[in-house]
Amino acid sequence: MRSKALVIGLAAVLGVAGGVVTAFAMPRHVDDPLHLGTALANQPCQEGRSVVIVHAGPRNSLLSSAVASNRGARYLRTAESCHTVWRYQAPDDTAVRPDPEYVVYLGPYATNDACEIRMQGEHRGDVVTMLSSTSTRTVQCVCHVNLATAPSLREGMFADDREVIWIRQLQDMFRDVHLLPDVTGVFDRATQDAVRVEQTRLGLPPTGFVDGTTWKHIAKLCRNYA
């Protein structure tokens, strides 16, 4: 009887111990107040770090869709994160708008790495912002990536998603220096003419064709974003 009790007692101890081990092996609690299936991870200002914004807005179904479409995405509440630029705004748009309530993002990364991700086809429409309180606009990623990988662009080309990203970035830079009125994502005659104007200014043959040499020279516009 005594040995039986000992066995039962030992089993009880092992059971409790097993329960303790199981409890410690469970994943840590994930703070997900909006029930998006990923963590709410607010981001403080961090020098040299940036995030890829895949969606910004109020609490709605679009937040959930953005999380589901971007592996590794998390979300933050802007009121509890770095006071930086949380949505794209054209340089000539002077309207004062409140920050979006929530942002779904990837990162944080070094800014160059964030831009390498943003310039991929599946991130068409996404933007990169620095986790810096001194930021006044989102990052111009042409200024932070290896231009040796940039595609050649010309009028009338059939552009895939990745090339459209580069066209839009080029047009965005040209709009900043008032060579184009708008960003369309289409390499049209107006864009070709803007390229020729810039090539002439840079001492290049005014072909209107954006090749590797032209990209390297156009990158000099990046001083506008320093």
Accessible surface in RSA format (square Angstrom, percent):
REM  Atomic radii and reference values for relative SASA: ProtOr
REM  Chains: A
REM  Algorithm: Lee & Richards
REM  Probe-radius: 1.40
REM  Slices: 20
REM RES _ NUM      All-atoms   Total-Side   Main-Chain    Non-polar    All polar
REM                ABS   REL    ABS   REL    ABS   REL    ABS   REL    ABS   REL
RES MET A   1   187.80  97.3 145.44  96.3  42.36 100.8 127.13 108.1  60.67  80.4
RES ARG A   2   216.04  90.7 205.82 104.9  10.22  24.3  81.82 111.8 134.22  81.3
RES SER A   3    78.00  65.9  72.35  96.6   5.65  13.0  47.51 101.2  30.49  42.7
RES LYS A   4   131.50  64.2 126.58  77.7   4.92  11.7  74.68  67.2  56.82  60.5
RES ALA A   5    60.57  55.7  49.90  77.0  10.67  24.3  53.44  75.3   7.13  18.9
RES LEU A   6   128.66  71.7 122.80  87.9   5.86  14.7 128.19  90.0   0.47   1.3
RES VAL A   7    97.19  64.0  96.01  86.9   1.19   2.9  96.39  83.8   0.80   2.2
RES ILE A   8   104.50  59.5 102.20  76.1   2.29   5.5 103.59  74.6   0.90   2.4
RES GLY A   9    32.69  40.3   0.00   N/A  32.69  40.3  32.06  88.0   0.63   1.4
RES LEU A  10   102.33  57.0  98.59  70.5   3.74   9.4 101.06  71.0   1.27   3.4
RES ALA A  11    58.09  53.4  46.55  71.8  11.54  26.3  50.17  70.7   7.92  21.0
RES ALA A  12    57.90  53.2  44.63  68.9  13.27  30.2  56.59  79.7   1.31   3.5
RES VAL A  13    95.72  63.0  92.40  83.7   3.32   8.0  95.22  82.7   0.50   1.4
RES LEU A  14   112.71  62.8 106.01  75.8   6.70  16.8 106.34  74.7   6.37  17.1
RES GLY A  15    47.73  58.9   0.00   N/A  47.73  58.9  37.13 101.9  10.60  23.7
RES VAL A  16   104.21  68.6  95.65  86.6   8.56  20.6 102.34  88.9   1.87   5.1
RES ALA A  17    46.12  42.4  40.12  61.9   6.00  13.6  45.64  64.3   0.47   1.3
RES GLY A  18    34.13  42.1   0.00   N/A  34.13  42.1  32.82  90.1   1.31   2.9
RES GLY A  19    40.04  49.4   0.00   N/A  40.04  49.4  33.57  92.1   6.47  14.5
RES VAL A  20    73.26  48.2  69.73  63.1   3.53   8.5  72.59  63.1   0.67   1.8
RES VAL A  21   101.09  66.5  97.96  88.7   3.13   7.6 100.27  87.1   0.82   2.2
RES THR A  22    85.39  60.7  81.65  82.8   3.74   8.9  59.41  79.8  25.98  39.3
RES ALA A  23    60.98  56.1  46.34  71.5  14.63  33.3  48.11  67.8  12.86  34.1
RES PHE A  24   171.80  86.0 142.41  88.2  29.39  76.5 146.61  88.9  25.19  72.1
RES ALA A  25    81.01  74.5  44.61  68.8  36.40  82.8  55.91  78.7  25.10  66.5
RES MET A  26   125.96  65.2 110.72  73.3  15.25  36.3  88.60  75.3  37.37  49.5
RES PRO A  27   122.21  89.1  96.26  87.7  25.95  94.3 107.48  88.7  14.73  91.6
RES ARG A  28   218.83  91.9 201.25 102.6  17.59  41.9  84.89 116.0 133.94  81.2
RES HIS A  29   169.10  92.4 132.08  91.8  37.02  94.7 102.24 105.4  66.86  77.8
RES VAL A  30    82.93  54.6  69.07  62.5  13.86  33.4  72.20  62.7  10.72  29.1
RES ASP A  31    73.88  51.8  70.01  69.7   3.87   9.2  23.86  56.2  50.02  49.9
RES ASP A  32    29.53  20.7  20.43  20.3   9.09  21.5  12.28  28.9  17.24  17.2
RES PRO A  33    68.57  50.0  41.73  38.0  26.84  97.6  53.41  44.1  15.16  94.2
RES LEU A  34    29.03  16.2  11.03   7.9  18.00  45.2  14.44  10.1  14.59  39.3
RES HIS A  35   160.47  87.7 133.37  92.7  27.10  69.3  92.47  95.3  68.01  79.1
RES LEU A  36    23.53  13.1   9.76   7.0  13.77  34.6  12.08   8.5  11.44  30.8
RES GLY A  37    74.26  91.6   0.00   N/A  74.26  91.6  40.47 111.1  33.79  75.7
RES THR A  38    24.65  17.5  16.63  16.9   8.02  19.1  12.09  16.2  12.56  19.0
RES ALA A  39    28.52  26.2  26.89  41.5   1.63   3.7  26.89  37.9   1.63   4.3
RES LEU A  40    29.92  16.7  16.62  11.9  13.30  33.4  16.62  11.7  13.30  35.8
RES ALA A  41    19.67  18.1  13.66  21.1   6.01  13.7  19.67  27.7   0.00   0.0
RES ASN A  42    50.19  34.6  30.51  29.5  19.67  47.4  12.67  30.5  37.51  36.3
RES GLN A  43    13.99   7.8  13.65  10.0   0.35   0.8   0.35   0.7  13.65  10.3
RES PRO A  44    85.57  62.4  78.91  71.9   6.66  24.2  84.88  70.1   0.69   4.3
RES CYS A  45    61.75  46.7  37.99  42.4  23.76  55.8  26.62  67.4  35.13  37.9
RES GLN A  46    54.57  30.5  47.54  34.7   7.03  16.7  24.52  52.2  30.05  22.8
RES GLU A  47   168.92  97.0 139.18 105.3  29.74  70.8  66.76 129.1 102.16  83.4
RES GLY A  48    50.56  62.4   0.00   N/A  50.56  62.4  36.88 101.2  13.68  30.6
RES ARG A  49    88.78  37.3  87.83  44.8   0.95   2.3  22.19  30.3  66.59  40.4
RES SER A  50     0.00   0.0   0.00   0.0   0.00   0.0   0.00   0.0   0.00   0.0
RES VAL A  51     0.00   0.0   0.00   0.0   0.00   0.0   0.00   0.0   0.00   0.0
RES VAL A  52     0.00   0.0   0.00   0.0   0.00   0.0   0.00   0.0   0.00   0.0
RES ILE A  53     8.60   4.9   6.55   4.9   2.05   4.9   6.55   4.7   2.05   5.6
RES VAL A  54    22.50  14.8   1.13   1.0  21.38  51.5   2.41   2.1  20.09  54.5
RES HIS A  55    41.38  22.6  34.55  24.0   6.84  17.5  21.72  22.4  19.67  22.9
RES ALA A  56    30.09  27.7   7.67  11.8  22.42  51.0   7.67  10.8  22.42  59.4
RES GLY A  57     5.13   6.3   0.00   N/A   5.13   6.3   5.13  14.1   0.00   0.0
RES PRO A  58    79.57  58.0  79.11  72.1   0.47   1.7  79.32  65.5   0.26   1.6
RES ARG A  59   143.31  60.2 125.34  63.9  17.97  42.8  51.24  70.0  92.08  55.8
RES ASN A  60    63.09  43.5  42.47  41.0  20.62  49.7  39.62  95.3  23.48  22.7
RES SER A  61    89.65  75.8  74.77  99.8  14.87  34.3  53.15 113.2  36.50  51.1
RES LEU A  62   101.40  56.5  99.62  71.3   1.78   4.5  99.62  70.0   1.78   4.8
RES LEU A  63     0.62   0.3   0.62   0.4   0.00   0.0   0.62   0.4   0.00   0.0
RES SER A  64    50.89  43.0  49.75  66.4   1.14   2.6  17.01  36.2  33.88  47.5
RES SER A  65    61.13  51.7  53.26  71.1   7.87  18.1  26.89  57.3  34.24  48.0
RES ALA A  66    12.29  11.3   5.59   8.6   6.70  15.2  11.97  16.9   0.32   0.9
RES VAL A  67    19.65  12.9  14.16  12.8   5.49  13.2  14.16  12.3   5.49  14.9
RES ALA A  68    89.76  82.5  48.80  75.3  40.96  93.2  59.05  83.2  30.70  81.3
RES SER A  69    87.39  73.8  49.52  66.1  37.86  87.2  36.07  76.8  51.32  71.9
RES ASN A  70    23.36  16.1  18.04  17.4   5.32  12.8   4.52  10.9  18.84  18.2
RES ARG A  71   240.48 101.0 206.52 105.3  33.96  80.9  87.46 119.5 153.03  92.7
RES GLY A  72    63.47  78.3   0.00   N/A  63.47  78.3  39.04 107.1  24.43  54.7
RES ALA A  73     3.66   3.4   0.00   0.0   3.66   8.3   0.00   0.0   3.66   9.7
RES ARG A  74    74.55  31.3  74.52  38.0   0.03   0.1  21.91  29.9  52.64  31.9
RES TYR A  75     0.00   0.0   0.00   0.0   0.00   0.0   0.00   0.0   0.00   0.0
RES LEU A  76     0.00   0.0   0.00   0.0   0.00   0.0   0.00   0.0   0.00   0.0
RES ARG A  77    78.13  32.8  78.13  39.8   0.00   0.0  11.75  16.1  66.38  40.2
RES THR A  78    12.16   8.7   5.65   5.7   6.51  15.5   0.41   0.5  11.75  17.8
RES ALA A  79    80.49  74.0  38.71  59.7  41.78  95.0  51.14  72.0  29.35  77.8
RES GLU A  80   103.81  59.6  74.87  56.6  28.95  68.9  40.00  77.4  63.82  52.1
RES SER A  81    18.97  16.0   0.00   0.0  18.97  43.7   4.26   9.1  14.71  20.6
RES CYS A  82     4.85   3.7   0.00   0.0   4.85  11.4   4.80  12.2   0.05   0.1
RES HIS A  83   139.68  76.3 132.99  92.4   6.69  17.1  91.53  94.3  48.15  56.0
RES THR A  84    10.15   7.2   0.00   0.0  10.15  24.2   2.92   3.9   7.23  10.9
RES VAL A  85    26.26  17.3  22.12  20.0   4.14  10.0  26.26  22.8   0.00   0.0
RES TRP A  86     2.53   1.0   0.58   0.3   1.95   4.6   0.01   0.0   2.52   4.1
RES ARG A  87    83.86  35.2  80.87  41.2   2.99   7.1  35.36  48.3  48.50  29.4
RES TYR A  88    86.93  40.6  68.29  38.9  18.64  48.5  66.99  50.3  19.94  24.6
RES GLN A  89    54.32  30.4  45.97  33.6   8.35  19.9  19.76  42.1  34.56  26.2
RES ALA A  90    19.72  18.1  15.15  23.4   4.57  10.4  15.15  21.3   4.57  12.1
RES PRO A  91    64.73  47.2  28.87  26.3  35.86 130.3  40.41  33.4  24.31 151.1
RES ASP A  92   102.91  72.1  73.89  73.5  29.02  68.6  41.90  98.6  61.01  60.8
RES ASP A  93    49.09  34.4  34.65  34.5  14.43  34.1  17.90  42.1  31.19  31.1
RES THR A  94   123.86  88.1  98.40  99.8  25.46  60.7  72.47  97.3  51.38  77.7
RES ALA A  95    49.41  45.4  32.90  50.8  16.50  37.5  44.20  62.3   5.20  13.8
RES VAL A  96   149.72  98.5 117.38 106.3  32.34  77.9 121.03 105.2  28.69  77.8
RES ARG A  97   118.12  49.6  95.68  48.8  22.44  53.4  33.13  45.3  84.99  51.5
RES PRO A  98   114.06  83.1 100.38  91.5  13.68  49.7 112.71  93.1   1.35   8.4
RES ASP A  99    67.09  47.0  44.09  43.9  23.00  54.4  10.38  24.4  56.71  56.6
RES PRO A 100     6.09   4.4   0.10   0.1   5.98  21.7   6.09   5.0   0.00   0.0
RES GLU A 101    61.58  35.4  51.17  38.7  10.41  24.8  28.80  55.7  32.78  26.8
RES TYR A 102     7.76   3.6   7.76   4.4   0.00   0.0   0.99   0.7   6.77   8.4
RES VAL A 103     0.00   0.0   0.00   0.0   0.00   0.0   0.00   0.0   0.00   0.0
RES VAL A 104     0.00   0.0   0.00   0.0   0.00   0.0   0.00   0.0   0.00   0.0
RES TYR A 105     0.58   0.3   0.20   0.1   0.38   1.0   0.20   0.1   0.38   0.5
RES LEU A 106    14.61   8.1  14.10  10.1   0.51   1.3  14.61  10.3   0.00   0.0
RES GLY A 107    16.38  20.2   0.00   N/A  16.38  20.2   4.17  11.5  12.20  27.3
RES PRO A 108    29.03  21.2  19.80  18.0   9.23  33.6  19.80  16.3   9.23  57.4
RES TYR A 109    64.31  30.0  62.29  35.4   2.01   5.2  43.68  32.8  20.63  25.4
RES ALA A 110    39.37  36.2  38.23  59.0   1.14   2.6  38.23  53.8   1.14   3.0
RES THR A 111    13.45   9.6  11.26  11.4   2.19   5.2   9.00  12.1   4.44   6.7
RES ASN A 112    84.12  58.0  83.00  80.2   1.11   2.7  17.54  42.2  66.58  64.3
RES ASP A 113    78.18  54.8  76.58  76.2   1.60   3.8  13.99  32.9  64.19  64.0
RES ALA A 114     0.00   0.0   0.00   0.0   0.00   0.0   0.00   0.0   0.00   0.0
RES CYS A 115     0.00   0.0   0.00   0.0   0.00   0.0   0.00   0.0   0.00   0.0
RES GLU A 116    77.52  44.5  73.59  55.7   3.93   9.4  33.22  64.2  44.31  36.2
RES ILE A 117    37.48  21.3  37.48  27.9   0.00   0.0  37.48  27.0   0.00   0.0
RES ARG A 118    18.47   7.8  18.47   9.4   0.00   0.0   0.08   0.1  18.39  11.1
RES MET A 119     8.79   4.6   7.06   4.7   1.73   4.1   7.45   6.3   1.34   1.8
RES GLN A 120    76.07  42.5  73.75  53.9   2.32   5.5  28.04  59.7  48.03  36.4
RES GLY A 121    16.50  20.3   0.00   N/A  16.50  20.3   9.87  27.1   6.63  14.9
RES GLU A 122   133.63  76.7  95.32  72.1  38.31  91.2  58.63 113.4  75.00  61.2
RES HIS A 123    13.88   7.6  13.71   9.5   0.16   0.4   2.87   3.0  11.00  12.8
RES ARG A 124   125.07  52.5 104.52  53.3  20.56  48.9  23.79  32.5 101.29  61.4
RES GLY A 125    61.94  76.4   0.00   N/A  61.94  76.4  34.19  93.8  27.75  62.2
RES ASP A 126    17.97  12.6  16.36  16.3   1.61   3.8   1.56   3.7  16.41  16.4
RES VAL A 127    25.41  16.7  24.55  22.2   0.86   2.1  25.41  22.1   0.00   0.0
RES VAL A 128     0.32   0.2   0.00   0.0   0.32   0.8   0.00   0.0   0.32   0.9
RES THR A 129     0.00   0.0   0.00   0.0   0.00   0.0   0.00   0.0   0.00   0.0
RES MET A 130    66.66  34.5  66.32  43.9   0.33   0.8  35.98  30.6  30.68  40.6
RES LEU A 131     1.04   0.6   0.00   0.0   1.04   2.6   0.12   0.1   0.92   2.5
RES SER A 132    24.20  20.5  21.32  28.5   2.88   6.6  14.64  31.2   9.56  13.4
RES SER A 133    71.98  60.8  49.90  66.6  22.07  50.9  21.20  45.1  50.78  71.1
RES THR A 134   115.43  82.1  93.08  94.4  22.34  53.2  80.46 108.1  34.97  52.9
RES SER A 135    26.75  22.6   6.42   8.6  20.33  46.8  11.39  24.3  15.36  21.5
RES THR A 136   126.62  90.1  94.14  95.4  32.48  77.4  73.11  98.2  53.51  80.9
RES ARG A 137    56.47  23.7  46.38  23.6  10.09  24.0  42.06  57.5  14.41   8.7
RES THR A 138     7.84   5.6   4.58   4.6   3.26   7.8   0.29   0.4   7.55  11.4
RES VAL A 139    20.10  13.2   3.84   3.5  16.26  39.2   9.56   8.3  10.54  28.6
RES GLN A 140     6.32   3.5   0.91   0.7   5.40  12.9   1.97   4.2   4.35   3.3
RES CYS A 141     0.28   0.2   0.28   0.3   0.00   0.0   0.05   0.1   0.23   0.2
RES VAL A 142     1.76   1.2   0.08   0.1   1.68   4.0   0.08   0.1   1.68   4.5
RES CYS A 143    37.35  28.3   7.23   8.1  30.12  70.8  11.15  28.2  26.21  28.3
RES HIS A 144    52.45  28.7  43.68  30.4   8.77  22.4  31.62  32.6  20.83  24.2
RES VAL A 145    20.43  13.4   1.72   1.6  18.71  45.1   6.28   5.5  14.15  38.4
RES ASN A 146    83.60  57.6  73.25  70.8  10.35  24.9  28.30  68.1  55.30  53.5
RES LEU A 147    25.77  14.3  18.68  13.4   7.08  17.8  18.93  13.3   6.84  18.4
RES ALA A 148    85.12  78.3  45.48  70.2  39.64  90.2  53.94  76.0  31.18  82.6
RES THR A 149    73.00  51.9  57.61  58.4  15.39  36.7  60.51  81.3  12.49  18.9
RES ALA A 150    17.59  16.2   0.00   0.0  17.59  40.0   0.00   0.0  17.59  46.6
RES PRO A 151    18.35  13.4   8.29   7.6  10.06  36.6  18.35  15.2   0.00   0.0
RES SER A 152    52.77  44.6  41.66  55.6  11.11  25.6  16.40  34.9  36.37  51.0
RES LEU A 153     0.00   0.0   0.00   0.0   0.00   0.0   0.00   0.0   0.00   0.0
RES ARG A 154   124.54  52.3 124.54  63.5   0.00   0.0  33.72  46.1  90.83  55.0
RES GLU A 155    60.99  35.0  42.38  32.1  18.61  44.3  14.52  28.1  46.47  37.9
RES GLY A 156    70.72  87.2   0.00   N/A  70.72  87.2  40.25 110.4  30.47  68.2
RES MET A 157    30.49  15.8   7.52   5.0  22.97  54.7  11.47   9.7  19.02  25.2
RES PHE A 158   187.95  94.0 164.06 101.6  23.89  62.2 169.26 102.6  18.69  53.5
RES ALA A 159    26.18  24.1   7.52  11.6  18.65  42.4   7.52  10.6  18.65  49.4
RES ASP A 160    77.09  54.0  70.07  69.7   7.02  16.6  38.17  89.8  38.92  38.8
RES ASP A 161    72.82  51.0  69.58  69.3   3.24   7.7  10.57  24.9  62.24  62.1
RES ARG A 162    85.28  35.8  84.01  42.8   1.27   3.0  39.50  54.0  45.78  27.7
RES GLU A 163    36.58  21.0  36.58  27.7   0.00   0.0   2.60   5.0  33.98  27.7
RES VAL A 164    12.31   8.1  12.31  11.1   0.00   0.0  12.31  10.7   0.00   0.0
RES ILE A 165     1.38   0.8   0.80   0.6   0.59   1.4   1.35   1.0   0.03   0.1
RES TRP A 166     3.21   1.3   3.21   1.6   0.00   0.0   2.98   1.6   0.23   0.4
RES ILE A 167     0.76   0.4   0.76   0.6   0.00   0.0   0.76   0.5   0.00   0.0
RES ARG A 168    88.01  37.0  86.82  44.3   1.19   2.8  11.09  15.2  76.92  46.6
RES GLN A 169    14.26   8.0  14.22  10.4   0.04   0.1   0.05   0.1  14.21  10.8
RES LEU A 170     0.00   0.0   0.00   0.0   0.00   0.0   0.00   0.0   0.00   0.0
RES GLN A 171     1.64   0.9   1.64   1.2   0.00   0.0   0.00   0.0   1.64   1.2
RES ASP A 172    10.26   7.2  10.26  10.2   0.00   0.0   4.58  10.8   5.68   5.7
RES MET A 173     0.54   0.3   0.08   0.1   0.46   1.1   0.08   0.1   0.46   0.6
RES PHE A 174     0.00   0.0   0.00   0.0   0.00   0.0   0.00   0.0   0.00   0.0
RES ARG A 175    31.29  13.1  27.42  14.0   3.87   9.2   7.36  10.1  23.92  14.5
RES ASP A 176    30.84  21.6   9.34   9.3  21.50  50.8  12.24  28.8  18.59  18.5
RES VAL A 177    48.45  31.9  29.61  26.8  18.84  45.4  34.01  29.6  14.43  39.1
RES HIS A 178   157.76  86.2 127.80  88.8  29.96  76.6  87.66  90.3  70.10  81.6
RES LEU A 179    54.92  30.6  32.95  23.6  21.97  55.2  36.39  25.6  18.53  49.9
RES LEU A 180    12.55   7.0   6.33   4.5   6.22  15.6   8.88   6.2   3.67   9.9
RES PRO A 181   119.15  86.8  89.94  82.0  29.21 106.2 100.86  83.3  18.29 113.7
RES ASP A 182    76.86  53.8  73.65  73.3   3.20   7.6  18.07  42.5  58.78  58.6
RES VAL A 183    22.45  14.8   9.32   8.4  13.13  31.6   9.32   8.1  13.13  35.6
RES THR A 184    70.76  50.3  46.29  46.9  24.47  58.3  51.87  69.7  18.88  28.5
RES GLY A 185     6.88   8.5   0.00   N/A   6.88   8.5   2.07   5.7   4.82  10.8
RES VAL A 186    92.73  61.0  90.01  81.5   2.72   6.6  92.73  80.6   0.00   0.0
RES PHE A 187     5.79   2.9   0.54   0.3   5.26  13.7   0.54   0.3   5.26  15.0
RES ASP A 188    51.41  36.0  46.77  46.6   4.64  11.0  27.76  65.3  23.65  23.6
RES ARG A 189   141.57  59.4 139.40  71.1   2.16   5.2  45.66  62.4  95.91  58.1
RES ALA A 190    50.39  46.3  40.35  62.3  10.04  22.8  45.69  64.3   4.70  12.4
RES THR A 191     0.59   0.4   0.59   0.6   0.00   0.0   0.00   0.0   0.59   0.9
RES GLN A 192    19.39  10.8  19.39  14.2   0.00   0.0   0.00   0.0  19.39  14.7
RES ASP A 193    62.97  44.1  61.51  61.2   1.45   3.4  26.35  62.0  36.62  36.5
RES ALA A 194     3.66   3.4   0.21   0.3   3.44   7.8   3.17   4.5   0.49   1.3
RES VAL A 195     0.00   0.0   0.00   0.0   0.00   0.0   0.00   0.0   0.00   0.0
RES ARG A 196    91.36  38.4  90.90  46.3   0.47   1.1  26.33  36.0  65.03  39.4
RES VAL A 197    81.25  53.5  75.38  68.2   5.87  14.1  79.53  69.1   1.72   4.7
RES GLU A 198     3.81   2.2   3.81   2.9   0.00   0.0   0.05   0.1   3.76   3.1
RES GLN A 199     2.28   1.3   2.28   1.7   0.00   0.0   0.10   0.2   2.18   1.7
RES THR A 200    89.23  63.5  74.64  75.7  14.58  34.8  67.72  91.0  21.51  32.5
RES ARG A 201   130.47  54.8  95.21  48.5  35.27  84.0  71.33  97.5  59.14  35.8
RES LEU A 202    32.74  18.2   8.67   6.2  24.07  60.5  14.30  10.0  18.44  49.6
RES GLY A 203    68.28  84.2   0.00   N/A  68.28  84.2  36.47 100.1  31.80  71.2
RES LEU A 204    27.82  15.5  21.41  15.3   6.41  16.1  22.71  15.9   5.11  13.7
RES PRO A 205    95.33  69.5  87.52  79.8   7.81  28.4  93.29  77.0   2.05  12.7
RES PRO A 206    77.51  56.5  66.74  60.8  10.77  39.2  67.15  55.4  10.36  64.4
RES THR A 207    76.36  54.3  57.16  57.9  19.20  45.8  60.42  81.2  15.94  24.1
RES GLY A 208     1.35   1.7   0.00   N/A   1.35   1.7   0.64   1.8   0.71   1.6
RES PHE A 209    72.12  36.1  70.82  43.9   1.30   3.4  71.32  43.2   0.80   2.3
RES VAL A 210     0.00   0.0   0.00   0.0   0.00   0.0   0.00   0.0   0.00   0.0
RES ASP A 211    52.60  36.8  52.46  52.2   0.14   0.3  14.29  33.6  38.31  38.2
RES GLY A 212    39.80  49.1   0.00   N/A  39.80  49.1  29.68  81.4  10.12  22.7
RES THR A 213    71.33  50.7  66.66  67.6   4.68  11.1  31.82  42.7  39.52  59.7
RES THR A 214     5.16   3.7   5.16   5.2   0.00   0.0   0.00   0.0   5.16   7.8
RES TRP A 215     0.73   0.3   0.69   0.3   0.03   0.1   0.69   0.4   0.03   0.1
RES LYS A 216   138.38  67.5 126.88  77.9  11.49  27.4  72.19  65.0  66.19  70.5
RES HIS A 217    46.20  25.3  45.45  31.6   0.75   1.9  24.76  25.5  21.44  24.9
RES ILE A 218     0.26   0.1   0.26   0.2   0.00   0.0   0.26   0.2   0.00   0.0
RES ALA A 219    25.15  23.1  20.11  31.0   5.04  11.5  20.48  28.8   4.67  12.4
RES LYS A 220   101.18  49.4  91.38  56.1   9.80  23.3  64.52  58.1  36.66  39.1
RES LEU A 221    10.49   5.8  10.09   7.2   0.40   1.0  10.48   7.4   0.01   0.0
RES CYS A 222    26.14  19.8  21.20  23.6   4.94  11.6  19.32  49.0   6.82   7.4
RES ARG A 223   154.02  64.7 130.57  66.6  23.45  55.8  66.74  91.2  87.28  52.9
RES ASN A 224    82.63  57.0  46.70  45.1  35.93  86.5  21.09  50.7  61.54  59.5
RES TYR A 225    56.91  26.6  22.58  12.8  34.33  89.3  29.20  21.9  27.71  34.2
RES ALA A 226   127.50 117.2  51.49  79.5  76.01 172.9  89.82 126.5  37.68  99.8
END  Absolute sums over single chains surface
CHAIN  1 A    12811.8       9962.6       2849.2       7607.0       5204.8
END  Absolute sums over all chains
TOTAL         12811.8       9962.6       2849.2       7607.0       5204.8
